[in-house]
Amino acid sequence: MFRGSMVALVTPMHEDGSLDEAALERLVEFHIDSGTDGIVAVGTTGESATLDYEEHCYVMRRVVEMSRGRIPVIGGTGANSTWEAIKLTRCAMEGGCDAALLVTPYYNKPTQEGLYQHYKAIAEAVPLPQILYNVPGRTACDMLPETVERLADVPNIVGIKEAQGTVQRAEEIMERCGERLDVYTGEDANAREMMLAGGKGVISVTANVAPRLMHLMAEAALRGDAEEAGRLDAQLSALHKVLFIETNPIPVKWALQEMGLIGGGIRLPMTPLSEQHHETLRQALKLAEAL
């Protein structure tokens, strides 16, 4: 359903932590102009954990309005409460999102049966295309391939963002689910390899600051051009690493501020990037021609 480089969009804020709508519109236009293949609004990179319910729904709706049908918009609607996730997913649908991205419940550490019932309940409650999101390093919850295979039979569950960290995990899901479920990576560092292996795209942090290169790299990988994808990815490899030198989205928000696209706002408990990392990130941006 969705293909290529989809940006896990940051939520721009003023220094006091309030939403910066002018900067949000700048980012949407930046991605449309740069060829980004889709926008994820208020995913985990968008600080979903520290936006309240009204803000969350508002930002998703505004990104849809700003996009004006020029680019697919996926709303980040995951929560560790099934009922809250249903409410957010319904909000995404009513706001015009093309799909929802739902991170596994964090902290609760549900069983595999609990994960199956959680996602099945959301999909049955809201008739919007839905993408599962597995990122055990952030949630302490790993959704196993056999559970994903069961969920692939739910009609409006259309894909998974797999960020367990290995291409082998993504390949196992692809083998189990076939054409029933599209597989995307959430790991920029293995995006090229995963797409060459049959994945459909990447939901990317790096695309926030190097959208054109990420789009071109994904395009090359999806058509099977390993040489061109590798050449482009070599320019991006430093960013893939340095954008996680502190907890995401701290580095990527600093990078976007350095590029003049957003202000310096970030919500506690996240804090601005430590000064000791500024030059390292600045050099990675230059290598990727983002500065």
Kinemage of the C-alpha trace (Angstrom):
@kinemage 1
@onewidth
@group {chain A} dominant
@subgroup {mainchain}
@vectorlist {calphas} color= white
{ca met a 1} P 0.000 0.000 0.000
{ca phe a 2} L 2.839 2.406 0.877
{ca arg a 3} L 6.321 2.352 -0.637
{ca gly a 4} L 9.696 4.008 -0.335
{ca ser a 5} L 11.054 6.509 2.168
{ca met a 6} L 8.455 7.613 4.695
{ca val a 7} L 9.573 10.169 7.244
{ca ala a 8} L 8.937 9.703 10.957
{ca leu a 9} L 8.238 13.413 11.267
{ca val a 10} L 9.339 15.395 14.312
{ca thr a 11} L 6.787 17.651 15.981
{ca pro a 12} L 8.265 21.179 15.933
{ca met a 13} L 7.882 23.224 19.094
{ca his a 14} L 8.679 26.651 20.432
{ca glu a 15} L 11.208 27.000 23.237
{ca asp a 16} L 8.373 26.815 25.788
{ca gly a 17} L 7.267 23.440 24.377
{ca ser a 18} L 4.144 24.699 22.609
{ca leu a 19} L 3.415 23.508 19.060
{ca asp a 20} L 4.995 25.510 16.231
{ca glu a 21} L 2.520 25.339 13.361
{ca ala a 22} L 4.539 27.546 11.008
{ca ala a 23} L 7.506 25.196 11.336
{ca leu a 24} L 5.214 22.177 10.876
{ca glu a 25} L 4.021 23.587 7.571
{ca arg a 26} L 7.633 24.260 6.533
{ca leu a 27} L 8.491 20.626 7.218
{ca val a 28} L 5.519 19.303 5.237
{ca glu a 29} L 6.478 21.447 2.223
{ca phe a 30} L 10.143 20.465 2.607
{ca his a 31} L 9.228 16.798 2.355
{ca ile a 32} L 6.858 17.201 -0.563
{ca asp a 33} L 9.474 19.237 -2.454
{ca ser a 34} L 12.179 16.669 -1.636
{ca gly a 35} L 10.263 13.624 -2.896
{ca thr a 36} L 9.524 11.952 0.437
{ca asp a 37} L 7.088 9.094 -0.192
{ca gly a 38} L 4.957 9.456 2.954
{ca ile a 39} L 4.708 11.277 6.273
{ca val a 40} L 4.148 9.653 9.653
{ca ala a 41} L 2.621 12.341 11.874
{ca val a 42} L 2.973 12.024 15.671
{ca gly a 43} L 4.790 8.735 15.668
{ca thr a 44} L 7.250 8.086 18.464
{ca thr a 45} L 9.829 10.384 16.800
{ca gly a 46} L 7.066 13.015 16.881
{ca glu a 47} L 7.117 12.868 20.713
{ca ser a 48} L 3.752 11.143 20.883
{ca ala a 49} L 4.440 10.157 24.483
{ca thr a 50} L 4.445 13.794 25.640
{ca leu a 51} L 1.634 15.229 23.488
{ca asp a 52} L -1.762 15.123 25.125
{ca tyr a 53} L -4.753 13.599 23.350
{ca glu a 54} L -6.066 16.886 21.918
{ca glu a 55} L -2.621 17.915 20.632
{ca his a 56} L -2.066 14.483 19.138
{ca cys a 57} L -5.302 14.593 17.152
{ca tyr a 58} L -4.729 18.222 16.186
{ca val a 59} L -1.260 17.630 14.733
{ca met a 60} L -2.415 14.621 12.702
{ca arg a 61} L -5.309 16.617 11.266
{ca arg a 62} L -3.145 19.647 10.494
{ca val a 63} L -0.536 17.555 8.660
{ca val a 64} L -3.350 16.120 6.500
{ca glu a 65} L -4.663 19.628 5.836
{ca met a 66} L -1.214 20.993 5.027
{ca ser a 67} L -0.463 18.060 2.718
{ca arg a 68} L -3.630 18.655 0.660
{ca gly a 69} L -3.554 15.152 -0.809
{ca arg a 70} L -0.062 15.542 -2.272
{ca ile a 71} L 1.549 12.884 -0.064
{ca pro a 72} L 0.182 9.980 2.012
{ca val a 73} L -0.152 10.732 5.733
{ca ile a 74} L 0.024 7.984 8.343
{ca gly a 75} L -1.044 8.873 11.881
{ca gly a 76} L 0.909 7.479 14.800
{ca thr a 77} L -1.817 6.118 17.070
{ca gly a 78} L -0.187 3.489 19.258
{ca ala a 79} L -0.690 3.467 23.022
{ca asn a 80} L -0.216 1.091 25.916
{ca ser a 81} L -3.976 1.218 26.535
{ca thr a 82} L -6.018 -0.577 23.886
{ca trp a 83} L -8.942 1.804 24.397
{ca glu a 84} L -6.719 4.860 24.031
{ca ala a 85} L -5.227 3.408 20.845
{ca ile a 86} L -8.740 2.887 19.479
{ca lys a 87} L -9.635 6.515 20.245
{ca leu a 88} L -6.454 7.824 18.607
{ca thr a 89} L -6.903 5.593 15.559
{ca arg a 90} L -10.483 6.774 15.169
{ca cys a 91} L -9.194 10.342 15.444
{ca ala a 92} L -6.651 9.656 12.682
{ca met a 93} L -9.377 8.280 10.432
{ca glu a 94} L -11.705 11.212 11.080
{ca gly a 95} L -8.814 13.618 10.473
{ca gly a 96} L -8.216 12.179 7.008
{ca cys a 97} L -5.100 10.052 7.566
{ca asp a 98} L -4.497 7.345 4.975
{ca ala a 99} L -3.438 4.806 7.609
{ca ala a 100} L -2.378 4.433 11.227
{ca leu a 101} L 0.937 3.257 12.696
{ca leu a 102} L 0.585 1.522 16.057
{ca val a 103} L 3.574 0.864 18.286
{ca thr a 104} L 3.382 -2.158 20.576
{ca pro a 105} L 2.144 -1.363 24.097
{ca tyr a 106} L 5.083 -0.119 26.149
{ca tyr a 107} L 5.753 -0.919 29.825
{ca asn a 108} L 2.796 -3.344 30.097
{ca lys a 109} L 4.865 -6.181 28.521
{ca pro a 110} L 1.815 -8.099 27.221
{ca thr a 111} L 2.007 -11.747 26.185
{ca gln a 112} L 1.930 -12.668 22.499
{ca glu a 113} L -1.778 -13.466 22.902
{ca gly a 114} L -2.268 -10.053 24.497
{ca leu a 115} L -0.571 -8.394 21.523
{ca tyr a 116} L -2.774 -10.330 19.097
{ca gln a 117} L -5.953 -9.359 20.924
{ca his a 118} L -4.796 -5.713 21.267
{ca tyr a 119} L -4.231 -5.221 17.547
{ca lys a 120} L -7.240 -7.270 16.512
{ca ala a 121} L -9.487 -5.115 18.746
{ca ile a 122} L -8.189 -1.877 17.241
{ca ala a 123} L -8.496 -3.131 13.668
{ca glu a 124} L -12.055 -4.323 14.254
{ca ala a 125} L -13.048 -1.060 15.938
{ca val a 126} L -11.659 1.312 13.291
{ca pro a 127} L -11.881 0.519 9.534
{ca leu a 128} L -8.633 2.301 8.644
{ca pro a 129} L -5.563 0.579 7.152
{ca gln a 130} L -3.195 -0.165 10.036
{ca ile a 131} L 0.551 -0.785 10.272
{ca leu a 132} L 1.998 -2.659 13.228
{ca tyr a 133} L 5.178 -1.287 14.823
{ca asn a 134} L 7.631 -3.476 16.701
{ca val a 135} L 10.518 -1.694 18.469
{ca pro a 136} L 11.486 -3.794 21.507
{ca gly a 137} L 14.473 -1.610 22.358
{ca arg a 138} L 12.065 1.189 23.267
{ca thr a 139} L 9.032 -0.727 24.528
{ca ala a 140} L 10.422 -3.809 26.334
{ca cys a 141} L 7.942 -5.796 24.224
{ca asp a 142} L 8.906 -7.927 21.220
{ca met a 143} L 6.123 -8.994 18.856
{ca leu a 144} L 7.269 -12.310 17.434
{ca pro a 145} L 6.907 -13.330 13.770
{ca glu a 146} L 4.298 -15.979 14.561
{ca thr a 147} L 2.092 -13.290 16.141
{ca val a 148} L 2.582 -11.018 13.123
{ca glu a 149} L 1.581 -13.945 10.894
{ca arg a 150} L -1.686 -14.348 12.807
{ca leu a 151} L -2.401 -10.627 12.518
{ca ala a 152} L -1.750 -10.667 8.772
{ca asp a 153} L -5.138 -12.371 8.412
{ca val a 154} L -6.938 -9.304 9.823
{ca pro a 155} L -8.135 -7.496 6.660
{ca asn a 156} L -7.161 -3.907 7.494
{ca ile a 157} L -3.770 -4.730 9.035
{ca val a 158} L -1.665 -4.011 5.967
{ca gly a 159} L 1.944 -3.789 7.122
{ca ile a 160} L 4.538 -3.810 9.883
{ca lys a 161} L 7.336 -1.438 10.762
{ca glu a 162} L 9.909 -3.895 12.096
{ca ala a 163} L 12.627 -2.308 14.239
{ca gln a 164} L 13.855 -5.314 16.159
{ca gly a 165} L 17.185 -4.562 14.516
{ca thr a 166} L 18.012 -7.419 12.157
{ca val a 167} L 17.279 -8.014 8.514
{ca gln a 168} L 16.779 -11.683 9.381
{ca arg a 169} L 13.717 -10.825 11.487
{ca ala a 170} L 12.186 -8.887 8.594
{ca glu a 171} L 12.966 -11.734 6.195
{ca glu a 172} L 11.231 -14.240 8.457
{ca ile a 173} L 8.105 -12.069 8.568
{ca met a 174} L 8.152 -11.711 4.773
{ca glu a 175} L 8.481 -15.473 4.386
{ca arg a 176} L 5.613 -16.157 6.796
{ca cys a 177} L 3.231 -13.474 5.532
{ca gly a 178} L 3.994 -13.220 1.822
{ca glu a 179} L 1.785 -10.744 -0.003
{ca arg a 180} L -0.645 -10.441 2.914
{ca leu a 181} L 1.529 -7.910 4.758
{ca asp a 182} L 4.004 -5.249 3.627
{ca val a 183} L 7.200 -5.076 5.665
{ca tyr a 184} L 8.977 -1.780 6.366
{ca thr a 185} L 12.089 -1.266 8.422
{ca gly a 186} L 12.369 1.214 11.249
{ca glu a 187} L 16.167 0.968 11.228
{ca asp a 188} L 17.774 3.449 8.829
{ca ala a 189} L 21.095 1.604 9.017
{ca asn a 190} L 19.636 -1.569 7.474
{ca ala a 191} L 17.023 0.038 5.210
{ca arg a 192} L 18.970 -0.506 1.992
{ca glu a 193} L 19.658 -4.167 2.761
{ca met a 194} L 16.100 -4.840 3.876
{ca met a 195} L 14.528 -3.292 0.768
{ca leu a 196} L 16.896 -5.230 -1.493
{ca ala a 197} L 15.712 -8.361 0.344
{ca gly a 198} L 12.071 -7.637 -0.494
{ca gly a 199} L 10.892 -5.044 2.021
{ca lys a 200} L 8.643 -2.269 0.782
{ca gly a 201} L 10.287 0.747 2.412
{ca val a 202} L 11.574 2.510 5.493
{ca ile a 203} L 9.894 4.676 8.108
{ca ser a 204} L 12.866 6.886 8.673
{ca val a 205} L 14.427 9.266 11.169
{ca thr a 206} L 17.236 10.141 8.724
{ca ala a 207} L 14.646 11.282 6.165
{ca asn a 208} L 13.863 14.247 8.424
{ca val a 209} L 17.160 15.873 7.466
{ca ala a 210} L 18.156 14.155 4.184
{ca pro a 211} L 14.818 13.447 2.500
{ca arg a 212} L 15.980 13.612 -1.113
{ca leu a 213} L 18.863 11.188 -0.580
{ca met a 214} L 16.671 8.791 1.397
{ca his a 215} L 14.017 8.878 -1.327
{ca leu a 216} L 16.573 8.201 -4.068
{ca met a 217} L 18.254 5.424 -2.083
{ca ala a 218} L 14.907 3.743 -1.399
{ca glu a 219} L 13.892 4.115 -5.042
{ca ala a 220} L 17.119 2.429 -6.177
{ca ala a 221} L 16.818 -0.392 -3.632
{ca leu a 222} L 13.184 -1.072 -4.520
{ca arg a 223} L 14.037 -1.462 -8.199
{ca gly a 224} L 16.880 -3.835 -7.259
{ca asp a 225} L 19.762 -1.514 -8.163
{ca ala a 226} L 22.129 -2.566 -5.378
{ca glu a 227} L 25.081 -0.555 -6.712
{ca glu a 228} L 23.231 2.760 -6.846
{ca ala a 229} L 21.486 2.133 -3.525
{ca gly a 230} L 24.861 1.413 -1.941
{ca arg a 231} L 26.428 4.546 -3.374
{ca leu a 232} L 23.656 6.736 -2.003
{ca asp a 233} L 23.549 4.949 1.343
{ca ala a 234} L 27.284 5.557 1.807
{ca gln a 235} L 26.522 9.281 1.959
{ca leu a 236} L 23.884 8.647 4.597
{ca ser a 237} L 25.673 6.113 6.771
{ca ala a 238} L 27.206 8.658 9.160
{ca leu a 239} L 23.789 10.232 9.735
{ca his a 240} L 22.214 6.830 10.410
{ca lys a 241} L 24.607 6.450 13.340
{ca val a 242} L 24.934 9.999 14.663
{ca leu a 243} L 21.188 10.669 14.739
{ca phe a 244} L 21.093 8.149 17.606
{ca ile a 245} L 24.105 9.488 19.502
{ca glu a 246} L 21.569 10.533 22.149
{ca thr a 247} L 17.981 9.359 22.522
{ca asn a 248} L 15.806 9.973 19.457
{ca pro a 249} L 14.455 12.616 18.691
{ca ile a 250} L 17.060 14.748 20.513
{ca pro a 251} L 19.715 14.683 17.740
{ca val a 252} L 17.320 14.995 14.798
{ca lys a 253} L 15.568 18.019 16.323
{ca trp a 254} L 18.951 19.691 16.869
{ca ala a 255} L 19.895 18.908 13.245
{ca leu a 256} L 16.682 20.442 11.904
{ca gln a 257} L 17.295 23.529 14.015
{ca glu a 258} L 20.826 23.737 12.596
{ca met a 259} L 19.295 23.568 9.105
{ca gly a 260} L 16.995 26.484 9.966
{ca leu a 261} L 13.794 24.482 9.596
{ca ile a 262} L 12.582 24.431 13.211
{ca gly a 263} L 13.252 26.124 16.531
{ca gly a 264} L 14.853 24.528 19.551
{ca gly a 265} L 11.762 23.301 21.397
{ca ile a 266} L 11.677 19.795 22.840
{ca arg a 267} L 9.576 18.507 25.719
{ca leu a 268} L 10.856 17.171 28.982
{ca pro a 269} L 11.994 14.600 29.850
{ca met a 270} L 13.859 15.024 26.540
{ca thr a 271} L 16.532 17.734 26.687
{ca pro a 272} L 18.532 19.510 23.944
{ca leu a 273} L 21.525 17.756 22.383
{ca ser a 274} L 24.711 17.951 24.460
{ca glu a 275} L 27.185 20.451 23.033
{ca gln a 276} L 29.913 17.805 22.809
{ca his a 277} L 27.981 16.138 19.953
{ca his a 278} L 27.261 19.253 17.887
{ca glu a 279} L 30.295 19.127 15.604
{ca thr a 280} L 29.987 15.370 15.013
{ca leu a 281} L 26.408 15.780 13.847
{ca arg a 282} L 27.265 18.885 11.843
{ca gln a 283} L 29.894 16.929 9.880
{ca ala a 284} L 27.435 14.093 9.188
{ca leu a 285} L 24.936 16.630 7.834
{ca lys a 286} L 27.582 18.058 5.517
{ca leu a 287} L 28.488 14.576 4.234
{ca ala a 288} L 24.821 14.029 3.358
{ca glu a 289} L 24.675 17.491 1.752
{ca ala a 290} L 22.024 18.624 4.255
{ca leu a 291} L 24.075 21.712 5.226
